[in-house]
């Protein structure tokens, strides 16, 4: 009696028993999707309502501190009056859509149930991820008839996000460079470097800081701890968020941004809206959209670095 250890054809009968032959499929009743869904910046910022596609606000500041010594009884002396600087941004429209044929809804599917509901959920998660990406990397575009409006994200809206190797976290001076960024924000005004967003490479660098760090672990736990989620410095407490949307490419170009979230909000002209469209044949259609912008009430509340990290 012959024993066949591989899939193929029985030589005497020509019966195919391999894939696509007589062997029944074992299709599991689940769909695995490991695409990233985390949106820490979008969920963390306060949301406000806006009423126009062009949003403006005033950013002002006090004059620099000085000794301010004058003689007693001096006559009135005119001083310079500052009226502040008008800032602006644009509302960006985000959009996802899809359609499912009647036959696709009528036939039985493994794992997903109603394919219309499944695809609509995927579109919503994709839209949310696109918003998070724009909040980090968006560039300001005024817009025109054939050009969509875009708002500037953290990496492009503030002049205090610098492109320089001075703040590289590599080497023995890495923690000093990290604190230098926090100090920049302190020097700019009454600001707190409360949140930091960085890619995985920078997160590992920060977690490797060992200044005044002592871990006491039970040997029987067989654990090794190497992570830093909260950093307490001379300039306050900074919570560190791992972000997939900060720069990290094959040229080792990395970015990390510190913000004071009290001065950043998302302005929503239209919240996320799901709509089932009218049938135009043997199919069902849907669209999901939102219109919003990033409003940095003070550009000084965003400080960061873009550089080659080794």
C-alpha positions in Angstrom: 0.0 0.0 0.0 1.4 3.3 -1.1 1.7 6.2 1.4 1.6 9.7 0.0 3.3 12.3 2.2 2.8 15.3 -0.1 -0.1 16.7 -1.9 -0.3 15.8 -5.6 -2.0 13.4 -7.9 -2.5 9.7 -7.4 -0.4 8.2 -10.2 -2.7 5.4 -11.1 -6.0 7.3 -11.1 -5.1 10.9 -11.8 -7.2 12.2 -8.8 -6.1 15.6 -7.7 -6.0 15.9 -3.9 -4.0 19.2 -3.5 -5.3 22.7 -3.1 -8.1 23.4 -5.6 -8.8 19.7 -5.9 -11.0 17.6 -3.7 -9.7 18.7 -0.3 -12.2 20.9 1.5 -11.0 24.3 2.7 -10.5 25.1 6.3 -11.4 28.8 6.3 -11.4 30.2 9.8 -14.3 32.3 11.0 -12.3 35.5 11.7 -10.6 38.3 9.9 -7.2 39.4 11.1 -6.3 43.0 10.6 -3.2 44.3 12.5 -3.1 47.7 10.8 -2.4 50.4 13.5 -5.4 52.1 15.0 -3.9 54.2 17.8 -4.5 57.9 17.6 -3.1 59.4 20.8 -3.0 63.0 19.7 -6.5 63.1 18.2 -8.0 61.6 21.3 -5.9 63.7 23.7 -6.6 67.2 22.3 -9.6 69.3 23.4 -12.2 69.7 20.7 -14.0 73.0 19.9 -16.5 74.2 17.3 -15.5 76.5 14.4 -17.9 78.2 11.9 -15.7 78.9 8.9 -13.2 77.2 6.7 -10.7 79.9 7.5 -10.0 80.2 11.3 -8.2 83.1 12.9 -7.0 84.1 16.4 -4.7 86.6 18.1 -1.5 85.6 19.8 0.0 88.3 22.0 2.8 88.5 24.5 4.2 90.8 27.2 7.3 93.0 26.5 10.6 91.5 27.7 11.2 91.9 31.4 13.5 94.8 32.3 14.8 96.8 35.3 12.2 99.5 34.7 13.7 102.2 36.8 12.5 105.9 36.4 13.0 109.1 38.2 10.2 110.3 40.6 7.7 112.6 39.2 8.7 112.1 35.5 6.4 113.5 32.8 4.4 111.1 30.7 6.5 109.2 28.2 5.0 107.4 25.3 5.8 103.6 25.2 5.3 101.1 22.4 1.9 99.4 22.4 1.7 95.8 21.0 -1.5 94.6 19.5 -0.5 91.0 19.0 -0.2 88.9 15.9 -3.1 87.4 14.0 -2.7 83.7 13.3 -4.8 81.6 10.9 -5.4 78.1 9.7 -7.6 76.3 7.3 -10.2 73.6 7.8 -9.4 70.3 6.0 -12.0 67.9 4.7 -11.4 64.2 5.2 -13.3 61.7 3.2 -13.8 57.9 2.8 -16.4 56.1 0.8 -17.3 52.6 -0.5 -19.9 50.5 -2.2 -21.1 46.9 -1.8 -23.1 45.1 -4.6 -26.4 43.4 -3.8 -24.9 40.0 -4.6 -22.0 40.6 -2.2 -24.5 41.3 0.5 -26.7 38.3 -0.4 -24.1 35.6 -0.4 -22.8 34.1 2.9 -19.4 35.4 4.1 -17.0 34.0 6.6 -16.3 36.1 9.7 -17.5 39.5 8.6 -21.3 39.1 8.7 -22.7 42.0 6.7 -19.9 43.2 4.3 -21.5 46.7 4.1 -21.2 47.2 7.9 -17.7 45.7 7.8 -16.4 48.0 5.0 -18.0 51.0 6.6 -16.2 50.3 9.9 -12.9 50.0 8.0 -13.5 53.3 6.3 -14.1 55.0 9.7 -10.9 53.6 11.2 -9.0 54.7 8.1 -10.4 58.2 8.3 -9.5 58.5 11.9 -5.9 57.4 11.1 -5.7 60.0 8.3 -6.7 62.7 10.8 -4.0 61.7 13.2 -1.4 61.7 10.5 -2.4 65.2 9.4 -2.2 66.5 13.0 1.4 65.4 13.0 2.6 66.0 9.5 0.2 68.2 7.6 1.4 71.2 5.6 -0.6 74.4 5.2 -2.3 74.6 1.8 -4.7 77.5 1.2 -6.7 75.6 -1.4 -8.3 76.4 -4.7 -10.9 75.0 -7.1 -8.8 72.0 -7.9 -6.6 72.0 -4.7 -8.0 70.9 -1.4 -7.4 72.9 1.8 -5.0 71.5 4.3 -3.9 72.6 7.8 -0.4 72.5 9.2 0.4 69.7 11.7 2.8 69.8 14.6 6.0 69.3 12.5 5.2 72.2 10.2 3.1 74.8 12.1 5.7 76.0 14.7 9.0 77.7 14.1 10.3 76.1 17.3 10.4 72.7 15.7 14.0 72.9 14.4 15.9 70.8 11.8 19.2 70.3 13.5 21.6 67.6 14.8 22.0 69.5 18.0 19.2 67.6 19.7 20.1 64.1 18.7 19.5 61.7 21.5 22.3 59.3 20.6 25.5 59.0 22.6 26.3 60.0 26.2 24.8 63.5 25.7 21.4 62.2 24.6 19.6 63.0 27.9 21.2 66.5 27.9 19.8 67.1 24.4 16.4 65.9 25.6 16.4 68.4 28.5 17.6 71.2 26.2 14.3 70.8 24.2 12.3 71.0 27.4 14.3 74.1 28.4 13.5 75.8 25.1 9.8 75.6 25.9 10.4 77.0 29.4 12.4 79.9 28.1 9.6 80.8 25.6 7.0 81.6 28.3 4.6 80.3 30.9 4.5 76.8 29.3 4.7 73.3 30.5 6.2 70.5 28.3 3.5 68.2 29.4 3.4 65.7 26.4 6.0 64.4 24.1 5.2 62.5 20.8 8.0 60.4 19.3 8.6 57.4 17.0 9.8 54.0 18.2 13.5 54.8 17.7 13.3 57.9 19.9 11.2 56.2 22.4 13.8 53.5 22.8 16.5 56.2 23.3 14.5 57.9 26.0 13.8 54.6 27.8 17.6 54.0 27.8 18.3 57.1 29.8 19.7 55.9 33.1 20.4 59.1 35.1 19.4 58.4 38.7 17.4 55.3 37.7 17.2 52.3 40.0 14.9 49.4 39.5 14.1 47.0 42.3 12.5 43.8 41.0 11.8 40.4 42.6 14.1 37.8 41.1 11.3 35.3 40.9 9.3 37.5 38.6 12.0 37.0 35.9 11.2 40.4 34.5 13.4 43.1 32.9 12.0 46.7 32.8 13.3 49.1 30.2 10.7 51.8 29.5 10.0 55.4 30.4 6.5 56.7 30.0 6.8 59.7 32.4 9.9 61.9 32.7 10.2 64.4 35.5 12.7 67.2 34.8 13.5 70.7 36.1 10.8 72.0 33.8 7.9 69.8 34.9 6.4 66.4 34.3 6.4 65.1 30.7 4.3 62.2 29.6 5.8 60.3 26.6 3.6 59.0 23.8 4.7 56.5 21.2 3.5 57.9 17.8 3.5 56.2 14.5 3.1 59.5 12.7 6.3 61.2 13.8 9.2 60.9 11.2 11.2 57.7 11.0 12.6 56.6 7.7 15.4 54.6 6.2 17.8 57.5 6.4 17.5 57.6 10.2 15.6 60.9 9.9 13.6 61.2 13.1 11.4 63.7 14.8 10.0 64.3 18.3 7.7 67.1 19.5 6.9 68.4 22.9 3.6 70.3 23.4 1.7 72.1 26.1 -1.8 70.7 25.3 -3.5 73.6 27.1 -2.8 75.7 24.1 -3.7 73.2 21.3 -7.2 72.2 20.2 -8.9 70.7 17.2 -11.5 72.9 15.6 -14.4 71.0 14.1 -16.5 72.6 11.4 -18.3 69.2 10.8 -17.9 66.2 13.1 -17.4 62.7 11.7 -20.6 62.1 9.6 -21.7 58.7 8.3 -24.2 58.7 5.4 -25.8 55.9 3.4 -26.3 57.3 -0.1 -29.2 56.7 -2.4 -29.1 53.5 -4.4 -28.1 54.0 -8.0 -28.2 50.4 -9.2 -27.8 47.0 -7.7 -25.5 48.2 -4.9 -25.4 50.1 -1.7 -23.1 53.1 -1.1 -21.8 54.9 1.9 -19.6 57.9 2.6 -17.8 59.1 5.8 -16.5 62.6 6.2 -15.2 65.2 8.7 -14.0 68.8 8.5 -11.6 70.1 11.1 -8.3 71.9 11.7 -5.5 72.1 14.3 -5.6 75.4 16.3 -2.3 76.2 18.1 -3.4 79.1 20.3 0.3 79.8 20.8 3.0 78.5 18.4 5.4 78.5 21.4 3.4 75.6 22.8 5.0 73.3 20.2 8.8 72.7 20.4 10.6 69.8 18.8 13.5 68.5 16.6 13.9 66.9 13.3 17.3 65.3 12.8 19.3 62.2 11.8 19.3 59.9 14.8 22.2 57.4 15.1 
